[in-house]
Amino acid sequence: MVTAKKGSYTGADIQVLEGLEPVRKRPAMYIGGVGIAGYHHLLWEIVDNSVDEVINGYADRIEVTLKKNSKTVVIEDNGRGIPIDIMPRFKKPAIEVILSTLHSGGKFEQGNYIHSGGLHGVGSAVVNALSSELIVAVRRDSAWNEIRFSRGELTQKLKKTGPARGTGTTTTFTPDEQIFGKQSFNPETIRERLEAKTYVHKGMTIVFNDEVGGQSHEFKHDGGINDYLAKLINDRMKMQVGGTFTLAREADPRMEIALAWTEAPEEFLKSFVNGIPTPIGGTHEVGFRSGLVKAFRNFIEANKLEPKGITLSAEDIREGLVGVISIYVAEPQFQGQTKDRLNNPEVTSQVDGVVRLALEKWFFDNRKSTENIIARAILAARAREASRAAVKEVTRKSVTHRTLLPGKLADCSSTNPDESELFIVEGDSAGGTAKSGRDRRTQAILPLRGKVLNTESASTQKVLQNQELQNLVQALGCGVGPDYKEEHLRYGKVFILTDADYDGHHISTLLMTFFYRHMPGLMRNGHVYLAAPPLYRIQAGKQTYWAADDDERKKIEAGLPKNVKPDVQRFKGLGEMNAEQLKETTLAYGKRRAFKVLIENELETDKVLNELMGKDPSARFRFVMERAAEATELDV
C-alpha cells in the first residue's frame, strides 16, 4: 500500500510541463505507447506530412531511406518546404516553432491544406521530442536551410548550408533509446505501409531505400485503389464471386470505393481517411456497411428473391467481402493522435447515402453477378445457422458451473478474469508438473492429449466434434465462431505451454490457427501468450542459468569464467522438469518468459496461415523449397 505524504496541498505542489516536456513525460498520450507500433508511428507522422503536400497538389514524390543501423530514417519530399521566415510573435523561424511547440502548424485553417491527415499540430514536434537527434533541411528560396535538435532541445539554429534547386523538405531522425529501448525499424512494415499509400494516392511516387536489406523499391500505382483491391484478393488466395464495384466521387465528401465478394469466410475491409489508415474503423466504415446492407436488401425485396426458411443477417451479406474505402474529410475528428478511428458523426449518413444509391444501381446493372453474390450470402446464412446449432449443443452440455468444466482442467480458485490465467499444456505428464508448480489461486492448467485438429479449413461444427478443442472451448467459456462473446471469457491470459522442440512448436501453431480462425477476438484483444520454457539448464558452480535455445546457451557459456566447467542439462520435454523448476522459469510472475501474440498485419497473417496450414500442399512445398538454404538443423 502506498501512503500519500502528509502536509498541505497548495499551488506550490502544481507542476506545469512546458515545451515538449509533456511528450517525453507521457509519450503514450501522443503515439499510443512506446512499443514497436509507437516506434513506427514516429515515421508515419513525418511521412504523412509529406503526403499532405501530395494530397493538396504541391508534391508528387517522396523518398524514404532506412539506414543500415535500422534506427535512423530519412524522409524527403518535393513539396513547398516548411516555412523558414521569422514569426514576429515568437521572434523565431517558423520551422523552429513548428518543431518545438505543440499545436503549431499550417493545417488549422483550410487556406493552405484543403484535406490533411494531420490537424492536431503536434506530429513533427512529438517526433522531435522523442528523437535522440532530428535534422530538418529545407529547400526554399534557392538555398538549403538546416536546423538540428536533440530530445526536443535546439542544438543548431537554422542556417543556410548551400545553394539548392527546387523546393522540399528532408527530415532525418533517430528514435531515442531512453524512451524506446533497443528497438529498431522493421523494413517490411515500412515497405507495406508506403506501398499502400501509393494505392490510395494514385499517381504519387514513393521510393523506399532499404539499406538494411540492400534493396530499393519504387511504388507508383496509377490504378489507385482498384489495383489495391486486386492485390488484396490475390494475396488472400480466395476466388472472387461476381464482379467488382468501384466508386470515384469528387463532390464533398470526396471518396473512392472498390469492393468485391470472395469465397473467404470473413469480411476484410481496408479504410483510409485523408490517406491515413484507420484500422479501428469509425463512422465512415459504419456508413459504408449500413449503405451496403440497405442496397443489398432493397435489391432482394424489389426482385422478390428472399430465401425461404432463413433470414439473411448483415454478417451473412458481408461475409467474403473484400473492400477498400478512401474518404477525404475537411475537418476530420480522429480518436487520439494515432488516428486509428474516425469519429465525425456526420460522415456516417453521408457515406451511407452515397454507397446505397451507387450500389443499388450497380446491383441492377449487373444482375447475374448480384445473383451469385446473393447465393453466396444464403450459403453463409445456412452455415451460420448450422454452426449456431452446434455451439448451442456444446454450450448446453457444459459451461455455466465449474462442476461441468472439462474433467482434466485444474481450475483456479479466483473467478476474476482480470487476474486468472489458463495454461494449455502439452500432455498429462507436463500437466501434472504444472499443476504442482502453479499458483492455485490464479492459475488454471488444462492438459491436451497429442496434436489437436488443424482447423484452418474446418467448419465450426467439425471443430466442436474434436474432444480436445471442445474441452478448450468449455474451459474458456466465451463461445466459438459466430457466438464468441468476450464478456464470458473466464481467463484474461491464455498461455500456450508446449515443449521447446519442433513438436511443441507444431502444437503451438495448431492452437494459434484455431484461435485465429475460430476465436479471433482472443488474439485481437491481446489475450493469447506463448510461454517460453527453457531448453537448457546450465549449472556453473552455485549459479544456475536457463537458456531458451542453442544460441542463448552459447552466449551464457561464453560469459562464464574460463576455469568454470558448466553442467548442461537439455530438457527433452516439460515432463523432465520438476515443479519448482517449471515454476521458476515459466509460471512465476516476474520470473517467467512469455511472448504476447499480436496481429500486426491481418492480410499477411491470413496469407501465411492459408499457405502453411491450408489444403493446398503446393504452397507449403514452395515455401519449403524457397527457404531450404536457410535450414541448419533438420528434425528427421
ZAMARGU-4260 file (C-alpha; in steps of 0.2 Angstrom, whole numbers, plus 5000, padded with zeros to 4 digits):
<rodrens>
0) 5000/5000/5000 | 5007/5017/4995 | 5003/5031/5008 | 5002/5050/5002 | 5014/5062/5010
5) 5006/5072/5025 | 5005/5090/5023 | 4996/5104/5014 | 4991/5104/4996 | 4994/5121/4989
10) 4999/5130/4972 | 5017/5125/4976 | 5013/5107/4973 | 5006/5110/4955 | 5018/5106/4941
15) 5017/5114/4924 | 5026/5104/4910 | 5032/5116/4897 | 5038/5115/4879 | 5040/5097/4873
20) 5042/5090/4891 | 5024/5083/4892 | 5028/5072/4877 | 5044/5064/4885 | 5035/5063/4901
25) 5019/5054/4894 | 5024/5048/4876 | 5009/5036/4876 | 4997/5050/4875 | 5004/5056/4859
30) 5010/5039/4850 | 4999/5026/4859 | 5013/5018/4868 | 5032/5015/4867 | 5031/4998/4859
35) 5035/4994/4841 | 5019/5002/4835 | 5023/5018/4844 | 5041/5017/4837 | 5035/5016/4819
40) 5022/5029/4822 | 5035/5042/4823 | 5039/5038/4805 | 5021/5038/4799 | 5019/5056/4807
45) 5033/5063/4796 | 5028/5053/4780 | 5010/5059/4782 | 5016/5077/4782 | 5024/5074/4765
50) 5009/5065/4759 | 4998/5080/4764 | 5009/5090/4752 | 5004/5077/4738 | 4986/5077/4743
55) 4985/5096/4740 | 4994/5096/4724 | 5011/5103/4730 | 5022/5087/4728 | 5022/5071/4719
60) 5037/5061/4725 | 5043/5055/4742 | 5059/5046/4746 | 5061/5036/4762 | 5078/5029/4767
65) 5081/5017/4781 | 5099/5017/4786 | 5110/5002/4789 | 5108/5004/4808 | 5089/5001/4806
70) 5086/5015/4818 | 5089/5031/4808 | 5077/5036/4794 | 5077/5050/4781 | 5061/5056/4773
75) 5062/5068/4758 | 5048/5076/4748 | 5047/5089/4734 | 5034/5099/4742 | 5034/5118/4746
80) 5046/5116/4761 | 5042/5120/4779 | 5042/5139/4781 | 5058/5147/4787 | 5053/5165/4789
85) 5053/5174/4806 | 5037/5173/4815 | 5035/5191/4823 | 5026/5184/4839 | 5039/5172/4843
90) 5054/5181/4835 | 5060/5164/4829 | 5059/5155/4812 | 5043/5146/4808 | 5052/5129/4807
95) 5059/5131/4824 | 5042/5135/4831 | 5033/5120/4822 | 5046/5108/4828 | 5047/5113/4846
100) 5029/5119/4850 | 5014/5108/4852 | 4999/5113/4842 | 5008/5123/4829 | 5007/5121/4810
105) 4998/5127/4794 | 4983/5115/4795 | 4971/5123/4807 | 4964/5134/4793 | 4960/5127/4776
110) 4969/5140/4766 | 4985/5130/4765 | 4978/5112/4765 | 4960/5108/4759 | 4962/5090/4765
115) 4975/5084/4778 | 4979/5069/4789 | 4987/5080/4802 | 4976/5093/4810 | 4982/5092/4828
120) 4998/5102/4825 | 5008/5090/4836 | 5016/5077/4824 | 5033/5084/4820 | 5035/5091/4837
125) 5031/5074/4845 | 5044/5066/4834 | 5057/5079/4839 | 5054/5077/4857 | 5056/5058/4856
130) 5071/5058/4845 | 5089/5057/4851 | 5093/5068/4835 | 5082/5076/4822 | 5089/5086/4807
135) 5077/5095/4795 | 5084/5103/4779 | 5073/5114/4769 | 5075/5119/4751 | 5067/5136/4749
140) 5072/5152/4740 | 5086/5143/4730 | 5095/5138/4746 | 5097/5123/4758 | 5092/5128/4776
145) 5096/5117/4791 | 5091/5115/4809 | 5095/5102/4822 | 5088/5096/4838 | 5091/5083/4851
150) 5077/5076/4863 | 5067/5092/4858 | 5081/5104/4863 | 5088/5115/4849 | 5106/5111/4846
155) 5109/5121/4830 | 5099/5136/4825 | 5093/5137/4807 | 5106/5142/4795 | 5110/5141/4776
160) 5121/5127/4771 | 5122/5129/4752 | 5113/5133/4736 | 5098/5122/4731 | 5086/5119/4716
165) 5068/5117/4718 | 5058/5116/4735 | 5056/5102/4748 | 5059/5095/4765 | 5071/5082/4771
170) 5069/5075/4789 | 5082/5064/4797 | 5078/5057/4814 | 5083/5043/4826 | 5071/5037/4840
175) 5078/5040/4857 | 5083/5024/4866 | 5080/5032/4883 | 5061/5031/4878 | 5061/5016/4867
180) 5075/5005/4872 | 5084/4994/4860 | 5070/4993/4846 | 5073/4996/4828 | 5063/4999/4812
185) 5056/4984/4803 | 5059/4986/4784 | 5044/4975/4779 | 5032/4985/4789 | 5038/5001/4781
190) 5038/4994/4764 | 5020/4988/4766 | 5014/5005/4773 | 5022/5015/4760 | 5016/5004/4745
195) 4998/5005/4752 | 4999/5024/4752 | 5003/5024/4733 | 4987/5014/4730 | 4977/5027/4740
200) 4985/5042/4731 | 4986/5036/4713 | 5000/5045/4703 | 5011/5048/4718 | 5028/5040/4718
205) 5036/5034/4734 | 5054/5027/4734 | 5060/5016/4749 | 5078/5013/4750 | 5081/4999/4762
210) 5100/5000/4767 | 5097/4986/4780 | 5092/4973/4766 | 5102/4982/4752 | 5086/4984/4742
215) 5077/4999/4734 | 5058/4999/4730 | 5049/5012/4719 | 5030/5012/4721 | 5018/5020/4710
220) 5000/5014/4706 | 4990/5024/4693 | 4976/5012/4695 | 4974/5018/4713 | 4963/5008/4725
225) 4956/4997/4711 | 4974/4990/4709 | 4974/4988/4728 | 4958/4978/4729 | 4965/4966/4716
230) 4981/4964/4726 | 4971/4960/4742 | 4960/4947/4733 | 4976/4939/4725 | 4985/4939/4742
235) 4971/4931/4751 | 4970/4917/4738 | 4951/4916/4738 | 4941/4915/4722 | 4931/4930/4718
240) 4912/4929/4717 | 4903/4941/4705 | 4910/4957/4698 | 4920/4972/4705 | 4911/4988/4711
245) 4920/5004/4710 | 4915/5022/4715 | 4925/5038/4712 | 4917/5053/4719 | 4924/5071/4718
250) 4910/5080/4727 | 4911/5083/4745 | 4914/5072/4754 | 4926/5065/4741 | 4928/5046/4742
255) 4934/5031/4732 | 4927/5014/4735 | 4932/4997/4727 | 4924/4981/4733 | 4921/4963/4728
260) 4914/4947/4736 | 4925/4931/4738 | 4924/4914/4745 | 4933/4919/4760 | 4924/4915/4777
265) 4926/4933/4783 | 4925/4951/4779 | 4941/4961/4775 | 4940/4980/4774 | 4954/4992/4772
270) 4949/5010/4776 | 4958/5027/4775 | 4953/5045/4779 | 4964/5058/4771 | 4976/5045/4766
275) 4978/5039/4785 | 4974/5021/4788 | 4960/5018/4801 | 4962/5000/4807 | 4949/5003/4820
280) 4937/5010/4808 | 4925/5023/4813 | 4910/5032/4807 | 4915/5031/4788 | 4915/5012/4790
285) 4899/5012/4799 | 4891/5022/4785 | 4899/5011/4772 | 4892/4994/4780 | 4875/5002/4783
290) 4873/5008/4765 | 4879/4991/4758 | 4867/4981/4768 | 4852/4993/4763 | 4856/4992/4745
295) 4858/4973/4745 | 4841/4971/4754 | 4832/4983/4743 | 4838/4973/4728 | 4832/4957/4735
300) 4815/4964/4740 | 4812/4973/4723 | 4816/4957/4714 | 4807/4945/4726 | 4822/4935/4729
305) 4820/4932/4748 | 4826/4915/4753 | 4813/4904/4762 | 4816/4897/4779 | 4831/4908/4783
310) 4834/4927/4787 | 4850/4935/4780 | 4859/4945/4793 | 4871/4959/4789 | 4885/4947/4793
315) 4879/4935/4780 | 4878/4949/4767 | 4896/4955/4771 | 4904/4938/4773 | 4918/4936/4760
320) 4918/4955/4756 | 4935/4962/4752 | 4934/4981/4751 | 4944/4997/4751 | 4937/5014/4756
325) 4946/5030/4755 | 4937/5046/4760 | 4943/5064/4762 | 4936/5075/4776 | 4939/5093/4778
330) 4939/5093/4797 | 4942/5075/4802 | 4940/5071/4821 | 4951/5057/4825 | 4951/5046/4840
335) 4968/5051/4848 | 4984/5057/4840 | 4987/5039/4832 | 4972/5042/4821 | 4966/5024/4822
340) 4947/5028/4821 | 4937/5042/4813 | 4923/5050/4825 | 4915/5063/4814 | 4896/5059/4817
345) 4890/5067/4800 | 4901/5056/4790 | 4890/5040/4793 | 4875/5047/4785 | 4885/5055/4770
350) 4894/5038/4766 | 4878/5028/4769 | 4868/5038/4756 | 4881/5038/4743 | 4885/5020/4745
355) 4867/5014/4745 | 4862/5023/4729 | 4878/5019/4719 | 4877/5000/4724 | 4858/4999/4721
360) 4862/5005/4703 | 4877/4993/4701 | 4866/4978/4708 | 4853/4981/4695 | 4865/4984/4681
365) 4875/4968/4685 | 4861/4956/4689 | 4870/4940/4685 | 4884/4945/4697 | 4872/4950/4710
370) 4863/4934/4710 | 4879/4925/4713 | 4883/4936/4727 | 4865/4933/4735 | 4868/4914/4733
375) 4884/4916/4742 | 4875/4925/4756 | 4862/4912/4758 | 4875/4898/4759 | 4884/4909/4773
380) 4867/4911/4782 | 4864/4892/4782 | 4882/4888/4788 | 4880/4901/4802 | 4863/4893/4807
385) 4872/4875/4807 | 4887/4882/4817 | 4875/4891/4830 | 4866/4874/4832 | 4882/4865/4835
390) 4888/4878/4848 | 4872/4878/4857 | 4873/4859/4859 | 4890/4861/4866 | 4886/4875/4877
395) 4870/4866/4884 | 4881/4852/4890 | 4894/4862/4898 | 4898/4879/4904 | 4889/4888/4917
400) 4896/4879/4933 | 4913/4873/4937 | 4907/4856/4940 | 4903/4855/4921 | 4920/4860/4916
405) 4932/4848/4907 | 4937/4834/4919 | 4956/4837/4916 | 4955/4855/4920 | 4964/4860/4936
410) 4954/4876/4938 | 4960/4891/4949 | 4950/4897/4964 | 4948/4915/4958 | 4933/4920/4947
415) 4940/4937/4942 | 4946/4936/4923 | 4957/4950/4926 | 4969/4940/4937 | 4965/4922/4931
420) 4977/4913/4919 | 4974/4897/4909 | 4990/4887/4904 | 4986/4875/4890 | 4999/4861/4892
425) 5006/4848/4881 | 5002/4830/4888 | 4997/4823/4905 | 5015/4822/4912 | 5019/4840/4909
430) 5001/4844/4915 | 5005/4836/4932 | 5021/4845/4934 | 5012/4862/4930 | 4998/4858/4942
435) 5011/4856/4956 | 5020/4872/4952 | 5006/4884/4949 | 4998/4897/4959 | 4982/4888/4963
440) 4973/4905/4966 | 4975/4912/4949 | 4982/4899/4938 | 4972/4885/4929 | 4980/4871/4920
445) 4972/4861/4905 | 4982/4847/4898 | 4979/4842/4880 | 4982/4825/4873 | 4993/4825/4857
450) 4991/4836/4842 | 4975/4845/4840 | 4965/4846/4824 | 4971/4858/4810 | 4956/4870/4810
455) 4962/4881/4795 | 4949/4874/4783 | 4937/4866/4796 | 4920/4872/4800 | 4914/4877/4817
460) 4904/4861/4818 | 4918/4850/4814 | 4929/4859/4827 | 4917/4856/4841 | 4917/4837/4837
465) 4935/4837/4842 | 4936/4832/4860 | 4952/4841/4864 | 4946/4858/4856 | 4929/4855/4864
470) 4937/4854/4881 | 4947/4870/4877 | 4931/4879/4872 | 4922/4874/4888 | 4936/4880/4899
475) 4937/4897/4891 | 4918/4899/4892 | 4917/4913/4879 | 4910/4903/4865 | 4917/4900/4847
480) 4914/4905/4830 | 4899/4917/4827 | 4894/4915/4846 | 4911/4921/4853 | 4907/4933/4867
485) 4922/4942/4875 | 4912/4946/4891 | 4911/4927/4895 | 4929/4924/4894 | 4935/4916/4911
490) 4953/4919/4909 | 4961/4936/4905 | 4978/4927/4899 | 4979/4911/4889 | 4996/4904/4889
495) 5001/4890/4876 | 5014/4880/4885 | 5022/4867/4875 | 5039/4858/4874 | 5053/4869/4867
500) 5056/4857/4852 | 5049/4855/4835 | 5034/4845/4840 | 5030/4858/4853 | 5031/4872/4840
505) 5019/4862/4829 | 5006/4861/4843 | 5008/4879/4846 | 5005/4883/4828 | 4989/4872/4828
510) 4982/4881/4843 | 4986/4898/4836 | 4977/4893/4820 | 4962/4888/4830 | 4962/4904/4840
515) 4964/4915/4824 | 4951/4906/4814 | 4938/4902/4827 | 4941/4914/4841 | 4950/4929/4833
520) 4944/4941/4847 | 4956/4932/4859 | 4971/4937/4848 | 4965/4954/4843 | 4962/4959/4861
525) 4979/4953/4867 | 4973/4938/4877 | 4985/4924/4870 | 5003/4922/4875 | 5016/4909/4870
530) 5025/4903/4886 | 5044/4901/4883 | 5051/4887/4894 | 5069/4884/4893 | 5078/4871/4883
535) 5094/4871/4894 | 5098/4872/4912 | 5116/4877/4915 | 5124/4874/4932 | 5140/4884/4934
540) 5146/4882/4952 | 5132/4889/4963 | 5124/4899/4949 | 5110/4892/4938 | 5106/4899/4921
545) 5092/4895/4909 | 5093/4896/4890 | 5079/4896/4878 | 5089/4889/4863 | 5107/4884/4857
550) 5112/4902/4854 | 5107/4908/4871 | 5116/4893/4879 | 5132/4898/4869 | 5131/4916/4875
555) 5129/4910/4893 | 5144/4898/4892 | 5155/4911/4883 | 5152/4923/4898 | 5157/4911/4911
560) 5175/4912/4919 | 5187/4901/4909 | 5190/4890/4925 | 5172/4885/4927 | 5166/4869/4918
565) 5147/4871/4917 | 5135/4856/4919 | 5122/4857/4905 | 5106/4848/4905 | 5094/4848/4890
570) 5076/4846/4893 | 5068/4834/4881 | 5051/4840/4887 | 5042/4849/4901 | 5039/4832/4909
575) 5058/4831/4913 | 5057/4847/4924 | 5051/4846/4942 | 5038/4858/4948 | 5050/4870/4956
580) 5060/4872/4940 | 5044/4874/4930 | 5038/4887/4942 | 5054/4897/4942 | 5056/4898/4924
585) 5039/4898/4916 | 5025/4900/4929 | 5030/4913/4942 | 5026/4931/4940 | 5041/4942/4937
590) 5052/4927/4933 | 5044/4918/4918 | 5047/4922/4900 | 5032/4923/4888 | 5028/4932/4872
595) 5011/4941/4869 | 5003/4936/4852 | 4999/4951/4842 | 4992/4953/4824 | 5001/4967/4816
600) 4996/4964/4798 | 4980/4954/4796 | 4982/4952/4777 | 4999/4944/4779 | 4994/4933/4794
605) 4979/4927/4784 | 4990/4923/4769 | 5004/4914/4779 | 4991/4903/4788 | 4982/4899/4771
610) 4998/4894/4763 | 5006/4884/4778 | 4990/4876/4786 | 4978/4876/4771 | 4973/4861/4760
615) 4984/4866/4745 | 5001/4857/4748 | 5009/4866/4733 | 5010/4882/4744 | 5019/4873/4758
620) 5031/4864/4745 | 5035/4881/4738 | 5038/4889/4755 | 5050/4874/4760 | 5060/4875/4743
625) 5062/4894/4744 | 5069/4893/4761 | 5078/4876/4761 | 5095/4885/4760 | 5091/4893/4777
630) 5089/4877/4786 | 5104/4872/4798 | 5095/4858/4808 | 5083/4846/4802 | 5072/4835/4814
635) 5070/4820/4803
</rodrens>
